[in-house]
Amino acid sequence: MILRPMVPKDLSDVAKVNVDTMRKTQPGIIPDAFMDSLSYKESELRFQRLLDLRDLLPALFVVEDTSKVVGYAMGGLGRESVPNYRGELYGIYILPPYHSQGIGRRLVKLVARHLEAQEVHTMFVAVFSANIPAVGFYEALGGKKLFVRTIALGGSELPETILGWDSLTPVLVS
């Protein structure tokens, strides 16, 4: 497994990992109407728009296995205001056959290193509350539950848990 910064040619592969992983890991959590609307092209455009927001200092890291992108993590400055937390882990998606191999931990560490290099020492992440494995993953990395909010998605209201790290040290040394 190779973990590295994304290069432009990876963008379509990242979009595919995003859509495919969401479809495999989120049924029953995300409404079917939203799942049905997912497309690789729209996902790719969404990633490009976020990467173009240079003032957020975005970074995207990929993991590849035999020259195939099988996961990614993206982060930068917070896209929204969460008091006392400047950095945000925008997302981490890994194809299911590659789960439970330590890849997620390594990807989150790359995002934390990127934030630290930008003098950003705190980070938060938003995760669907019903995604118990994801909540547990972030808690195991030292994330603390900050609050729960409700977001509208696919015609439904979904609870989303915000977890935060008031220091990135636990992530960096894990």
C-alpha positions in Angstrom: 0.0 0.0 0.0 1.3 3.4 -1.0 -0.1 6.6 0.7 0.7 9.8 -1.1 -0.7 13.2 -2.0 -3.3 13.2 -4.7 -2.2 14.2 -8.2 -4.6 15.6 -10.8 -5.0 12.3 -12.7 -6.3 10.7 -9.4 -9.4 12.9 -9.2 -11.7 10.6 -11.2 -10.5 7.6 -9.1 -11.1 9.5 -5.9 -14.7 10.3 -7.1 -15.3 6.6 -7.8 -14.0 5.5 -4.4 -16.3 8.2 -2.8 -19.4 7.0 -4.6 -18.7 3.3 -4.4 -17.8 3.4 -0.7 -20.8 5.4 0.2 -23.1 3.0 -1.7 -21.5 0.0 0.1 -21.3 1.5 3.7 -24.2 3.9 4.0 -27.4 2.0 3.0 -30.0 2.4 5.7 -28.1 5.5 6.9 -28.5 7.8 3.8 -31.8 7.9 2.0 -32.2 5.8 -1.1 -33.2 8.9 -3.1 -29.8 10.5 -2.4 -27.9 7.3 -3.0 -29.6 7.0 -6.4 -28.6 10.5 -7.3 -24.9 9.9 -6.8 -22.7 10.1 -9.9 -19.0 9.8 -10.5 -18.9 13.0 -12.6 -20.7 15.1 -9.9 -18.5 13.7 -7.2 -15.4 14.6 -9.3 -16.7 18.2 -9.8 -17.4 18.5 -6.1 -13.8 17.5 -5.2 -12.4 19.9 -7.8 -14.5 22.8 -6.5 -13.2 22.1 -3.0 -9.6 21.8 -4.1 -10.0 25.1 -5.9 -10.9 26.9 -2.6 -7.2 27.6 -1.9 -8.0 29.8 1.1 -9.1 26.6 2.9 -5.7 25.1 2.4 -7.2 21.8 1.2 -5.1 18.6 0.9 -6.2 15.3 -0.5 -4.2 12.1 0.1 -4.8 8.7 -1.6 -3.9 5.2 -0.8 -3.2 2.9 -3.7 -2.8 -0.8 -4.0 -1.1 -2.1 -7.2 -1.5 1.3 -8.9 -5.3 1.5 -8.1 -6.7 4.1 -5.7 -8.6 2.3 -3.0 -9.1 5.1 -0.5 -8.6 8.8 0.3 -8.7 11.4 3.0 -9.2 15.1 2.6 -8.9 18.0 5.0 -8.0 21.6 5.4 -9.4 24.6 7.2 -12.9 24.3 8.5 -15.6 24.9 5.9 -17.9 26.1 8.7 -17.3 27.6 12.1 -17.0 25.1 15.0 -15.8 27.1 18.0 -12.2 26.3 19.0 -11.6 24.0 16.1 -9.9 25.4 13.0 -9.1 22.4 10.9 -11.5 19.9 9.4 -11.2 16.3 8.2 -13.6 16.7 5.2 -13.9 13.0 4.6 -12.2 9.7 4.5 -13.5 6.9 2.3 -11.8 3.5 1.8 -13.2 0.7 -0.3 -14.7 -2.0 2.1 -12.2 -4.8 1.2 -9.5 -2.5 2.6 -11.2 -1.7 5.9 -9.6 -2.8 9.2 -6.0 -2.7 7.9 -4.9 0.5 9.6 -5.2 2.5 6.4 -7.8 5.0 7.8 -5.6 5.8 10.8 -2.6 6.4 8.4 -4.7 8.7 6.2 -6.1 10.7 9.1 -2.5 11.1 10.3 -1.5 12.6 6.9 -4.4 15.2 7.1 -3.3 16.0 10.7 0.3 16.5 9.6 -0.9 18.8 6.8 -2.9 20.9 9.3 0.0 21.0 11.7 2.3 22.3 8.9 -0.2 25.1 8.4 0.0 26.0 12.1 -3.5 24.5 12.6 -3.5 22.4 15.8 -7.2 21.4 16.2 -9.5 19.5 13.9 -13.2 18.4 13.7 -15.1 15.9 11.6 -18.8 15.5 10.9 -20.1 11.9 10.6 -23.6 10.5 10.3 -24.6 9.5 13.8 -26.1 6.2 12.6 -22.7 5.3 11.2 -21.6 3.7 14.5 -18.3 2.2 13.1 -17.2 5.6 11.9 -18.0 7.3 15.2 -16.1 4.6 17.0 -13.2 4.9 14.6 -12.8 8.6 15.3 -13.3 8.1 19.1 -10.5 5.5 19.0 -8.3 8.2 17.4 -9.0 10.5 20.3 -11.9 12.5 18.9 -14.4 13.8 21.4 -18.1 14.2 20.7 -18.8 17.9 20.5 -22.4 18.1 19.5 -25.1 16.5 17.3 -27.0 18.4 14.7 -29.5 17.6 12.1 -28.9 18.0 8.4 -31.3 17.7 5.4 -30.2 15.1 2.8 -32.3 13.4 0.2 -35.5 14.7 1.6 -34.8 13.4 5.1 -33.4 14.9 8.3 -30.3 13.0 9.5 -28.5 13.4 12.8 -24.8 14.2 12.3 -22.2 13.9 15.1 -19.4 16.4 15.2 -16.2 15.1 16.9 -13.1 17.1 17.6 -9.5 17.0 18.6 -8.4 20.0 20.7 -4.8 18.7 20.0 -3.6 16.8 17.0 -0.9 15.1 19.0 -3.0 11.9 19.7 -3.6 11.5 16.0 0.0 12.2 15.1 1.5 9.7 17.6 -1.1 6.9 17.0 
